[in-house]
């Protein structure tokens, strides 16, 4: 043990080595030892490696290594904890079983707790008699979800709704608006749409711009009128934007003049002008006029209406009323146009409440865009729970972003793993104090254990809610909770009201409660699941050729999950990135997680390519280096890690250095493109 702690000799913990040694050899449980270390010894000024080594010494005898444990206060005072206590349940598993066995009661209470101002109250939580596979939610109800967001109680009218930092008139400015001001802005924009464009239900408006105050207010204003938003990320090329405008038959776009990202200025209005769109409403962020086309309009002019004294009532419709058209973030083919209904917004809001304990005291930030599902998700998660939203146009990977999170005292911060990796690579969090953050939420891709550990460490070891779902779900199907031990990069709980089955290669359902790897498939009685697509048949896409469970077909999802002995899950990426190496099933993500932390590697991707001569899968690693590297040495180091942490039968055939990994606009690595690249590489290389 003495030698095991030599790494502490050059740290501020040198004086505590004996005490730490006694703690580690004590009869306390691994969890108790870790809690003692984080409470009394481990602070952010201690080097990361010391934290991480002590973490593994605590849990040397077990594979189950929680980084955070719920305390009695969380068990009593959190939303989920209170609900468990009301039902006299002692653990989350009992509550989950209740949500499956009594879905009408579970979903009814979850939605009722949002305190929505229904014009007509629902007759039930759902009705299963209309759609063959998915329920019709809140039969008999009449409401407008945008109105639910802005029509707050009188005592909350002056509460901050949005805190924003962005470019206005050529320079960064900070702006805060309260709920009353947000409501006024939403209604003013809605009046402008009515007056200038005669916008009505069934119409569509695309938003193609960063997520700022004007974008959020426009999003709500369109929905307030009963029309639908078409969500398109501003990072898309003209051809990809045109493709989405065509699919949604949308002719009106709201955008802004330019986007400033770091030292770069991107001409956004010019790009949208090149698209097939009838009219553009453009927000001016520069301190100069915009040369608009004759049939285009400035955002300021949209706010000017001859009908400013008219009371504009919200358009009321049922829970199946369309509010948003979003597009799948897949890597190939025509994107699926996924329809979000009013009920989908309720999935976002209830998820935020159940898994992240979102409430009116919270200040939420999540670097995203209305073009991706987490943008609309954040709108409903924040406003329906009466929290505060923080938006900034700082680069999410920058120190300036981290400083704004500190300045605004964000309590809950959403991330994607690649952002966390950049923070760690450039030591960003060492320069801020994030002790005020209560929890993080991570989504978008499989996370790296060391990066997640680094993130939690720099907020004083706060929990990280792993949250995995999809645009067609409106939220998650698997998550972490605040009532269960928090293990880096692992999910502790299948989402309430959803049954998850893992399928083998032949689409047979794998036994429940066993250690296995399989493709995720879902039961259908869950809020948020899409029941129609704009440009495809929902049943064909999600249910065709799927096995049945309880006399109903399971819903296809496509994620590859690993279920461990403790019932926790680990994401292994997409099932179509599965590989068979030496007769053993694994995934790109599992291999990438093991070798990513080698020195001088910025990012990497693992692909399996079929050897037509030998008839086996070859493992190829693509690496983006941060310095010059010896390929033979690098390959040897990677092989050693695979042998030690995964399987000695996983042999690396090739390592390719590349300047940049191909990614989709939503930041997903395009493994198929790398496979095609390697095939071309082999044609041109006699050594391949």
C-alpha positions in Angstrom: 0.0 0.0 0.0 2.9 2.4 0.7 4.2 2.2 -2.8 0.6 2.4 -4.1 0.4 5.9 -2.7 3.8 7.2 -3.9 1.9 9.3 -6.6 0.7 11.6 -3.8 4.2 12.6 -2.7 4.3 15.6 -5.1 0.7 16.7 -4.4 -0.9 18.8 -1.6 -2.0 15.4 -0.1 1.6 14.5 0.9 0.8 15.2 4.6 -2.3 13.0 4.4 -0.8 9.9 3.0 -0.9 7.9 6.3 -4.5 8.9 6.9 -5.5 8.0 3.4 -3.6 4.7 3.7 -5.5 3.8 6.9 -8.8 4.7 5.2 -8.1 2.5 2.2 -7.2 -0.6 4.4 -10.2 0.0 6.8 -13.2 -2.2 6.9 -15.4 0.4 5.4 -17.2 -0.4 2.1 -15.7 0.9 -1.1 -18.5 3.5 -1.3 -17.9 4.7 2.2 -14.1 5.0 1.6 -14.8 7.0 -1.6 -17.2 9.3 0.2 -14.6 9.9 2.9 -12.0 10.8 0.3 -14.2 13.2 -1.6 -15.5 14.9 1.5 -12.2 15.4 3.3 -9.3 15.1 0.9 -10.0 15.4 -2.8 -10.4 18.9 -4.0 -10.2 20.3 -7.6 -6.6 21.6 -6.9 -5.4 18.0 -6.5 -4.1 16.6 -9.9 -6.6 14.6 -11.9 -4.4 11.5 -11.9 -4.3 11.5 -8.1 -8.1 11.6 -8.0 -8.5 8.9 -10.6 -5.9 6.5 -9.0 -7.5 6.9 -5.5 -10.9 6.2 -7.1 -9.6 2.9 -8.5 -7.8 2.0 -5.3 -11.1 2.4 -3.4 -12.9 0.1 -5.8 -10.0 -2.3 -6.5 -12.1 -5.3 -5.5 -15.3 -4.5 -7.5 -16.4 -3.6 -11.0 -19.2 -1.4 -9.6 -17.6 2.0 -9.0 -20.1 4.8 -8.2 -18.7 8.3 -8.2 -21.7 9.8 -6.3 -24.2 8.4 -3.8 -27.6 9.9 -3.0 -27.9 11.3 0.5 -31.0 11.2 2.8 -31.9 14.8 1.9 -32.1 13.9 -1.8 -34.1 10.8 -1.0 -36.6 12.9 0.9 -36.8 16.2 -1.0 -36.3 15.4 -4.7 -39.4 15.1 -6.8 -38.9 11.4 -7.5 -38.0 10.8 -3.8 -41.3 12.5 -2.7 -43.3 10.4 -5.1 -41.7 7.2 -3.9 -42.5 8.1 -0.3 -46.1 8.9 -1.2 -46.5 5.4 -2.5 -44.5 3.8 0.4 -41.9 2.4 -2.0 -38.4 1.8 -0.7 -36.5 1.7 -4.0 -36.6 2.8 -7.6 -37.1 -0.7 -8.9 -40.5 -0.9 -7.1 -41.5 2.5 -8.6 -40.4 1.4 -12.0 -42.6 -1.7 -11.7 -45.5 0.5 -10.7 -45.0 2.7 -13.8 -45.3 -0.5 -16.0 -48.2 -2.1 -14.2 -50.3 1.1 -13.7 -49.4 3.3 -16.6 -52.7 5.3 -16.5 -52.0 6.3 -12.9 -48.3 6.9 -13.4 -48.6 9.0 -16.5 -51.7 10.8 -15.2 -49.8 11.9 -12.1 -46.6 12.8 -14.0 -48.6 15.1 -16.3 -50.8 16.5 -13.5 -47.7 17.6 -11.6 -46.8 20.0 -14.4 -50.0 22.0 -13.5 -50.9 22.8 -17.1 -53.6 25.3 -17.7 -55.9 23.0 -19.7 -58.9 24.6 -21.5 -60.5 21.2 -21.4 -59.1 18.6 -19.0 -58.3 15.1 -20.3 -60.7 12.3 -19.7 -57.8 9.8 -19.2 -54.0 9.6 -19.5 -54.2 7.8 -22.8 -56.4 5.7 -25.1 -55.0 2.7 -27.0 -57.9 2.2 -29.4 -56.8 4.5 -32.3 -53.2 3.9 -33.2 -52.3 0.2 -33.4 -49.0 0.4 -31.5 -48.9 3.7 -29.6 -51.4 5.4 -27.3 -53.4 8.5 -28.1 -52.5 10.8 -25.2 -54.8 12.9 -23.1 -58.1 12.1 -24.9 -60.6 15.0 -24.6 -58.0 17.5 -23.5 -57.7 21.0 -25.2 -54.7 23.2 -24.6 -51.8 25.1 -26.2 -48.3 24.0 -25.1 -46.7 27.4 -25.9 -49.3 29.1 -23.8 -48.5 26.6 -21.0 -44.9 27.8 -21.2 -45.5 31.5 -20.9 -48.8 31.7 -18.9 -47.1 31.5 -15.5 -48.5 32.2 -12.0 -48.5 35.9 -10.9 -45.7 35.3 -8.3 -43.4 34.0 -11.1 -44.0 36.7 -13.6 -40.9 38.7 -12.6 -38.7 35.5 -12.3 -35.9 35.3 -14.9 -36.9 33.2 -17.9 -33.8 33.6 -20.1 -30.3 34.8 -19.3 -28.5 35.5 -22.6 -25.0 36.4 -23.8 -24.6 37.1 -27.5 -23.6 39.5 -30.3 -25.9 42.5 -30.6 -24.9 45.5 -32.7 -21.4 44.1 -33.2 -20.4 43.3 -29.7 -21.2 40.8 -26.9 -24.0 41.9 -24.6 -25.7 40.3 -21.6 -29.5 40.4 -21.4 -32.0 38.9 -19.0 -35.8 38.7 -19.6 -38.4 37.6 -17.0 -41.4 35.5 -17.7 -43.7 38.5 -18.2 -41.3 40.0 -20.7 -41.0 36.6 -22.5 -44.8 36.4 -22.7 -45.0 40.0 -24.2 -42.3 39.2 -26.7 -44.0 35.9 -27.8 -47.3 37.6 -28.2 -45.7 40.5 -30.1 -44.0 38.1 -32.5 -47.3 36.2 -32.9 -49.1 39.4 -33.8 -46.4 40.2 -36.3 -46.9 36.8 -38.0 -50.6 37.3 -38.1 -50.4 40.8 -39.5 -47.6 40.4 -42.0 -48.0 36.8 -43.0 -51.6 35.8 -42.0 -50.0 32.8 -40.3 -52.6 30.2 -39.3 -52.8 26.6 -38.1 -51.3 24.0 -40.5 -48.7 26.6 -41.7 -45.0 26.0 -41.1 -42.1 28.3 -40.2 -38.4 27.3 -40.2 -36.0 28.6 -37.6 -32.4 28.5 -38.9 -30.3 30.4 -36.4 -28.4 30.1 -33.1 -30.5 29.5 -30.0 -31.0 33.0 -28.6 -33.9 35.0 -27.0 -35.4 35.8 -30.4 -35.2 32.2 -31.6 -36.8 30.8 -28.5 -39.6 33.5 -28.5 -40.3 32.8 -32.2 -40.4 29.1 -31.6 -43.1 29.7 -28.9 -45.0 32.3 -31.0 -45.5 30.0 -34.0 -46.8 27.2 -31.7 -49.0 29.7 -29.9 -50.7 30.3 -33.2 -51.3 26.6 -33.9 -48.7 26.5 -36.7 -45.6 24.3 -36.7 -41.9 24.9 -36.4 -39.5 23.3 -38.9 -36.2 22.8 -37.0 -33.1 23.1 -39.1 -29.6 23.5 -37.7 -27.7 26.5 -39.0 -24.6 24.4 -39.6 -26.2 22.6 -42.5 -25.1 23.2 -46.1 -27.5 24.9 -48.6 -28.4 21.5 -50.1 -29.2 20.0 -46.8 -31.3 23.0 -45.8 -33.2 22.8 -49.1 -33.8 19.1 -48.6 -35.5 19.8 -45.2 -37.4 22.8 -46.5 -38.7 20.7 -49.4 -39.7 17.7 -47.2 -41.7 20.0 -44.8 -43.0 22.2 -47.7 -41.9 25.3 -45.8 -41.5 28.6 -47.5 -40.9 31.0 -44.6 -37.6 31.1 -42.6 -36.5 33.1 -39.6 -32.8 33.6 -39.4 -30.2 36.2 -38.6 -27.6 38.1 -40.6 -24.4 36.5 -39.4 -23.1 34.0 -36.9 -20.0 34.8 -34.9 -18.1 31.8 -33.7 -14.8 32.6 -32.1 -12.9 34.7 -34.6 -15.0 33.5 -37.6 -18.0 35.3 -39.0 -20.4 33.2 -41.1 -22.9 34.9 -43.5 -26.1 33.1 -42.5 -28.6 35.3 -44.3 -26.6 35.1 -47.5 -26.7 31.3 -47.2 -30.5 31.2 -46.6 -31.1 33.5 -49.6 -29.5 30.9 -51.8 -32.1 28.3 -50.6 -35.5 27.7 -52.1 -37.5 29.9 -49.8 -40.2 32.5 -50.5 -39.6 34.9 -47.6 -37.0 35.4 -44.9 -37.3 37.2 -41.6 -33.8 38.3 -40.6 -32.5 39.4 -37.2 -29.8 42.1 -37.3 -27.0 41.4 -34.9 -24.4 43.8 -36.5 -24.3 47.5 -36.1 -25.1 48.1 -39.8 -28.1 47.7 -42.1 -28.9 44.6 -44.0 -29.6 44.6 -47.8 -32.8 42.7 -47.7 -34.6 41.3 -50.7 -38.0 42.9 -51.6 -40.0 40.0 -50.1 -37.9 39.7 -47.0 -38.4 41.4 -43.7 -36.2 42.5 -40.7 -37.0 41.0 -37.3 -37.6 44.5 -36.0 -40.3 45.1 -38.6 -41.9 41.8 -37.7 -42.4 43.3 -34.2 -44.2 46.3 -35.7 -47.9 45.6 -36.2 -51.0 47.8 -36.7 -52.9 45.4 -34.4 -50.9 45.9 -31.2 -54.0 46.4 -29.1 -55.7 43.2 -30.2 -55.9 40.4 -27.7 -54.5 37.3 -29.3 -55.8 34.0 -27.9 -53.8 30.8 -28.2 -54.9 28.2 -30.7 -56.3 25.3 -28.7 -55.9 21.7 -29.9 -55.6 18.2 -28.6 -52.5 16.5 -27.4 -51.9 15.2 -30.9 -51.7 18.7 -32.4 -48.5 19.1 -34.4 -46.0 21.7 -33.0 -42.6 20.8 -34.5 -41.0 19.0 -37.4 -37.5 17.8 -36.6 -35.2 15.7 -38.6 -33.3 12.5 -37.7 -29.5 12.9 -37.3 -28.6 9.8 -39.1 -25.5 9.5 -41.2 -26.9 8.4 -44.5 -29.9 8.8 -46.8 -32.9 11.1 -46.6 -33.5 12.3 -43.1 -36.7 11.2 -41.4 -39.1 14.1 -40.8 -40.2 13.4 -37.2 -43.4 15.0 -36.0 -43.5 16.4 -32.5 -47.0 16.7 -31.0 -48.1 18.7 -28.0 -47.7 15.4 -26.0 -44.0 15.2 -27.0 -43.4 18.4 -25.1 -44.8 16.7 -22.0 -42.3 13.9 -22.3 -39.4 16.5 -22.2 -40.9 18.2 -19.2 -41.7 15.1 -17.2 -38.2 13.6 -18.0 -36.5 16.8 -16.7 -38.6 16.5 -13.5 -38.2 12.8 -12.9 -34.5 12.2 -13.7 -33.0 15.7 -13.2 -35.3 17.0 -10.5 -35.9 20.2 -12.5 -37.9 22.8 -10.6 -38.4 26.6 -10.4 -35.2 27.1 -8.5 -33.1 25.8 -11.3 -30.9 27.6 -13.8 -30.4 25.4 -16.8 -27.8 25.6 -19.6 -27.3 23.1 -22.4 -25.3 24.2 -25.5 -27.5 23.1 -28.3 -29.7 24.4 -31.2 -33.4 24.4 -32.1 -32.3 22.4 -35.1 -31.6 19.4 -32.8 -34.0 17.8 -30.4 -32.2 19.0 -27.3 -33.1 22.6 -28.2 -36.9 22.1 -28.2 -36.4 19.7 -25.3 -34.8 22.4 -23.3 -37.5 24.9 -24.0 -40.2 22.6 -22.6 -38.1 21.1 -19.8 -37.2 24.6 -18.5 -40.4 26.6 -19.1 -43.0 24.0 -18.1 -41.1 23.5 -14.9 -40.8 27.3 -14.4 -36.9 27.2 -14.3 -34.5 29.7 -15.9 -32.7 29.1 -19.2 -29.1 30.3 -19.9 -28.1 30.8 -23.5 -24.7 32.0 -24.8 -23.1 32.2 -28.2 -19.7 31.5 -26.8 -18.1 28.4 -28.2 -19.1 25.6 -25.9 -15.5 24.3 -25.7 -14.1 27.7 -24.8 -13.0 29.2 -21.4 -15.5 32.0 -22.1 -18.4 29.6 -22.1 -17.2 28.0 -18.8 -16.8 31.4 -17.2 -20.4 32.4 -18.3 -21.7 29.2 -16.6 -19.9 30.3 -13.5 -21.1 33.9 -13.7 -24.7 32.9 -14.1 -24.5 30.3 -11.3 -26.0 27.6 -13.5 -27.4 24.7 -11.3 -27.8 22.1 -14.0 -25.7 21.8 -17.1 -26.2 19.6 -20.1 -23.2 18.4 -22.2 -22.2 16.2 -25.0 -19.2 14.0 -24.4 -17.0 15.6 -27.1 -17.4 19.0 -25.4 -16.2 17.5 -22.1 -13.2 15.9 -23.9 -12.2 19.3 -25.2 -12.5 20.9 -21.8 -10.2 18.2 -20.4 -7.8 18.3 -23.3 -7.3 22.1 -22.9 -7.6 22.2 -19.0 -10.6 24.6 -19.2 -12.3 23.6 -16.0 -9.1 24.2 -14.0 -9.8 27.9 -14.5 -13.3 28.1 -13.2 -15.3 27.4 -10.0 -18.3 25.2 -10.8 -19.1 24.1 -7.2 -22.6 25.7 -7.7 -23.6 23.1 -10.2 -25.9 20.5 -8.7 -25.8 18.0 -11.6 -24.8 17.4 -15.2 -26.7 15.6 -17.9 -24.9 14.0 -20.8 -26.4 12.9 -24.1 -25.7 12.6 -27.8 -23.0 10.0 -27.9 -21.3 7.4 -25.7 -19.3 9.0 -23.0 -15.8 8.4 -21.9 -15.3 7.3 -18.2 -12.2 9.4 -17.6 -13.8 12.5 -19.2 -17.0 12.1 -17.1 -14.9 11.6 -14.0 -13.0 14.8 -14.8 -16.3 16.7 -15.2 -17.8 15.5 -12.0 -14.6 16.2 -10.1 -14.5 19.9 -11.1 -18.0 20.5 -9.6 -17.1 18.8 -6.3 -18.2 15.3 -7.4 -21.7 16.0 -8.6 -23.8 13.3 -10.3 -23.9 13.0 -14.1 -27.3 11.9 -15.5 -26.6 9.8 -18.5 -29.6 10.4 -20.7 -30.2 8.5 -23.9 -33.1 8.5 -26.3 -33.8 10.1 -29.6 -35.8 12.7 -31.6 -38.5 10.1 -32.3 -38.8 9.6 -28.5 -38.9 13.2 -27.4 -36.6 12.4 -24.6 -34.9 9.3 -23.1 -35.7 5.6 -22.9 -32.8 5.0 -20.5 -31.3 7.3 -17.9 -29.7 7.7 -14.5 -31.7 8.9 -11.5 -30.8 10.9 -8.3 -32.0 8.0 -6.1 -29.4 5.6 -7.3 -25.7 5.4 -7.1 -24.1 7.3 -10.0 -21.5 5.4 -12.0 -19.6 7.2 -14.7 -20.9 6.5 -18.2 -23.5 4.1 -17.1 -27.3 4.2 -17.0 -29.0 3.1 -13.7 -32.6 2.9 -14.9 -34.8 2.1 -17.9 -37.1 5.1 -18.1 -40.4 4.8 -16.2 -43.3 3.7 -18.3 -41.0 2.1 -20.9 -40.1 -1.6 -21.1 -36.7 -2.3 -22.7 -35.7 -5.5 -24.3 -32.3 -6.4 -25.7 -32.2 -8.4 -28.9 -29.5 -10.8 -30.2 -28.3 -10.9 -33.8 -31.3 -12.9 -34.9 -33.7 -10.5 -33.2 -34.5 -12.9 -30.4 -35.3 -11.3 -27.0 -32.4 -11.9 -24.6 -33.2 -13.1 -21.0 -34.0 -10.3 -18.6 -31.6 -9.6 -15.7 -28.6 -11.3 -17.4 -25.3 -9.9 -18.4 -25.4 -9.5 -22.1 -24.9 -7.2 -25.1 -27.9 -6.5 -27.4 -29.8 -4.1 -29.6 -32.3 -1.9 -27.8 -36.0 -2.5 -28.5 -38.9 -0.7 -26.7 -42.5 -1.4 -25.7 -44.9 1.2 -27.0 -46.9 2.5 -24.0 -44.7 5.5 -23.4 -45.2 9.2 -23.7 -43.3 10.8 -26.5 -42.9 8.0 -29.0 -43.6 9.1 -32.5 -46.7 7.6 -34.2 -46.3 9.2 -37.6 -43.6 10.6 -39.8 -43.9 13.2 -42.5 -42.0 11.4 -45.2 -42.2 7.8 -44.2 -44.4 5.2 -42.7 -43.9 5.1 -38.9 -45.0 1.5 -38.6 -42.6 0.4 -41.3 -39.7 2.3 -39.9 -40.0 1.3 -36.3 -42.1 -1.9 -36.1 -41.7 -4.0 -39.3 -40.1 -7.4 -38.7 -39.7 -6.8 -35.0 -40.4 -9.5 -32.4 -43.6 -9.4 -30.4 -43.8 -8.9 -26.6 -47.2 -9.2 -24.8 -48.8 -9.7 -28.2 -47.5 -6.4 -29.6 -44.5 -5.8 -31.8 -41.5 -4.1 -30.0 -40.4 -0.8 -31.3 -37.0 -0.7 -33.1 -34.5 1.7 -31.7 -31.0 0.6 -32.8 -28.8 1.4 -29.9 -26.4 -1.3 -28.7 -26.4 -1.7 -25.0 -24.4 -3.7 -22.5 -26.2 -4.8 -19.4 -23.9 -5.5 -16.4 -24.3 -7.7 -13.4 -25.7 -5.0 -11.2 -28.5 -4.1 -13.7 -26.8 -0.9 -14.9 -26.4 -0.4 -18.7 -23.6 1.0 -20.8 -24.1 2.5 -24.3 -22.0 0.9 -27.0 -23.1 3.2 -29.8 -25.3 2.1 -32.6 -26.1 -1.5 -33.3 -25.0 -1.0 -36.9 -21.5 -0.2 -35.6 -21.3 -3.7 -34.0 -18.2 -5.8 -34.9 -17.3 -9.4 -34.5 -13.6 -9.8 -33.7 -12.2 -13.3 -33.2 -15.8 -14.6 -32.8 -16.6 -12.1 -30.0 -19.2 -9.4 -30.4 -18.1 -5.8 -29.5 -18.7 -2.3 -30.7 -16.8 0.7 -32.0 -17.7 2.6 -28.9 -16.4 0.0 -26.5 -13.0 -0.1 -28.2 -12.8 3.7 -28.6 -13.5 4.2 -24.8 -10.5 1.9 -23.9 -7.9 3.5 -26.1 -9.0 7.2 -26.3 -7.0 8.3 -23.3 -3.5 7.5 -24.7 -1.3 10.6 -24.9 -1.3 12.9 -27.9 -4.7 11.6 -29.2 -7.3 14.2 -29.8 -10.0 11.8 -31.0 -10.3 8.4 -32.7 -12.7 6.0 -34.3 -12.7 2.2 -34.6 -14.1 0.4 -37.6 -14.3 -3.2 -38.7 -13.7 -3.9 -42.3 -14.3 -7.3 -43.9 -11.3 -9.0 -45.4 -12.7 -10.7 -48.6 -9.7 -13.0 -48.8 -9.6 -14.2 -45.2 -13.3 -13.8 -44.6 -12.9 -12.1 -41.2 -13.4 -8.7 -39.8 -10.2 -6.5 -39.4 -10.0 -3.9 -36.8 -8.8 -0.5 -38.1 -8.3 2.5 -35.8 -8.4 6.1 -37.2 -6.6 8.6 -35.1 -6.5 12.4 -35.0 -3.2 13.1 -33.3 -2.1 16.2 -31.4 1.6 15.6 -32.0 3.9 13.6 -34.2 3.5 9.9 -33.4 5.4 6.6 -34.0 2.7 4.4 -35.6 4.3 1.2 -34.5 4.6 2.3 -30.9 1.1 3.7 -31.0 -0.3 0.4 -32.4 1.5 -1.5 -29.7 0.2 0.7 -26.9 -3.3 0.3 -28.2 -3.0 -3.4 -28.5 -1.8 -3.6 -24.9 -4.8 -1.7 -23.7 -7.2 -3.9 -25.6 -5.5 -7.0 -24.2 -5.7 -5.6 -20.6 -9.2 -4.1 -20.6 -11.2 -5.9 -23.3 -9.9 -9.1 -24.9 -6.6 -10.4 -26.1 -8.3 -11.7 -29.2 -9.0 -8.2 -30.4 -6.1 -7.7 -32.9 -5.6 -4.3 -34.5 -4.9 -4.7 -38.2 -4.1 -1.1 -39.0 -3.8 2.4 -37.6 -4.5 5.4 -39.8 -3.6 9.0 -38.9 -6.1 11.5 -40.2 -6.5 15.3 -39.8 -10.2 15.2 -38.9 -12.9 12.5 -38.4 -16.0 12.8 -40.6 -19.0 13.8 -38.6 -22.6 14.6 -39.2 -23.9 18.1 -38.4 -25.1 16.6 -35.0 -21.5 15.6 -34.3 -21.9 11.8 -34.8 -18.8 10.1 -36.2 -19.6 8.7 -39.7 -18.1 5.2 -39.3 -19.5 4.1 -42.7 -17.5 6.9 -44.4 -14.3 5.7 -42.7 -14.9 2.2 -43.9 -15.3 3.5 -47.4 -12.1 5.6 -46.9 -10.2 2.5 -45.8 -11.4 0.5 -48.8 -10.1 3.2 -51.1 -6.9 3.4 -49.1 -6.3 -0.3 -49.6 -6.8 -0.1 -53.3 -4.1 2.5 -53.5 -1.7 0.8 -51.0 0.1 -2.4 -52.0 0.8 -3.0 -48.3 -2.8 -3.2 -47.3 
